[in-house]
Structure formats: C-alpha cells, structure tokens
Amino acid sequence: MSAVFFKKGEKKNISKHFTTIEFQCKCSYPECIDQMVEQELLNRLEKIREEVKLPIKINSGFRCTPYQKHLRDTKASTVVAKKSQHELGAACDAACSMPYDDYLKVCEKYFTAIGFGKTFLHLDTRAGKFRWNY
C-alpha cells in the first residue's frame, strides 16, 4: 500500500479535503516526528466527504507506538489494540455533523472495519468485516 509520509507539525494538503495536521499523532513525545497515513484511507474518506457534502472531523489519525502503549497502559479506552491500525496509518476516528445512523450508512459503503464510539466511528482499511463498540 502506498502512504503519505510527513513530519509532525508540518501542515500540507494531502487530499482535496484533508491536511497532515488532522492526522498527526496527538502525543507529546519528542521522538514522535515521522507520521504517515495510507493513501487508501484518504481515498475512502474523500469518497465519504464528497457523498455527505459535510466536513469530516478526524479525532485521531496516526498514533506512534509509544502513544499507543500509553493508551493501553492507562486504559484510556476500553478498546486499545496491541498493534493498532492507527500505528500503521491505516485508521482514523472520525465524526461528521450529520445524524449518526446516516453517517454510518455512508461509511459502510467504503469500510468494513468499523468501531462504534458514542460520537465517532473508527474506520480502518482492513479487509473483512470487523465490528466493535467503545
């Protein structure tokens, strides 16, 4: 899979509607510099964005390994994978200001791996149908 690589803090457009800032790791670790996002993830998000005609807010994109470990160790969520798709640049937690069920229906056209949060959906590019709740 091809990916877009960038440095943390670098702001550039990586698709029609998304920038690197939206996908950068939310940690404060000084060693967390190199970031990435799969091109396939961006392509699918763009299709959703075009269909819903509303902004999509990326709550969490790329996560460095130390940050993922921190989330797991502190039990920041009930669902924190040992090797997250976020670490691979293949996932995001995304929200849209339309009714949740309508947003889900659109996302299901483009993603089969979906996690259900109260106000967002985890979307990742894995093949196969995966479903879980946060």
Protein Blocks (a to p, Z undefined) as FASTA:
>chain_A
ZZddddehiacdfbfkbcfklmpcfbfbfklmbgcddfklmmmmmmmmmmnopacddfbf
cddfklmmmmmmnopafbdcfbdfklnopaccdddfbdfklmmmmmmmmpcbdcddfkbc
cddfbecjddddZZ
